[in-house]
Amino acid sequence: MKPENFQPALTGKHRKAVETRAIRYPNRWAPSASERHQQFKDWRYVAMQVLNKRGGSFRIIAILEEVFDFDACECWETNEEFALAGGHCTTKTVSRELGVLKGFGLITAEPGWIEKSGKMTKGRRIRLSVPSDLSGIHVR
């Protein structure tokens, strides 16, 4: 057997996708609720193409409209709430998939504290964004 046929040694580390620079989307949210919903759908149209191209999961994209606050134009849901909305998947799955969306430049996440059921809980503010490089992606 030739040495070039051998596979490289396993390192025991997960492969990490190269992080993409994110641009906040949209720059301004529309004044009416129906226009904000359309802006969200336009973002989702781009996000699904990016995920398909780069090999990401569609789970969070599928449930984000349910948990997104269209009045504040952001999301403050905990991993547990995402997991319940996502068909009772594990919180680790939610955390991993949100990390992928952040790495692909589709969301930004800022840590903060949320009041849930009268208690302060660690959470994050999720805002929509798009990758700085949209080559090969159709934008409406």
BELMOLIN-V823381 format. One line per field, one symbol per residue. ss: DSSP state (H for helix, E for strand, C for the rest). phi: phi as a letter, one per 20 degrees, with the letter a starting at -180 (. if undefined). A space follows every 50 residues. Layout:
# BELMOLIN-V823381
ss->???
phi->???
This chain:
# BELMOLIN-V823381
ss->CCHHHCCCCCCCCCCCCCCCCEEECCCCCCCCHHHHHHHHHHHHHHHHHH HHHHCCCCHHHHHHHHHCECCCCEECCCHHHHHHHCCCCCHHHHHHHHHH HHHCCCEEEEEEEEEECCEEEEEEEEEEEEECCCCCCCCC
phi->.egfefffffendffdfffdfddgcffceffeffffffffffffgfffff fffdneeegfffdfffdfeffelacdfegffffffenmfeffffgfffff fffenebdcdfadceclmdecfbbedcfbcffddfndede
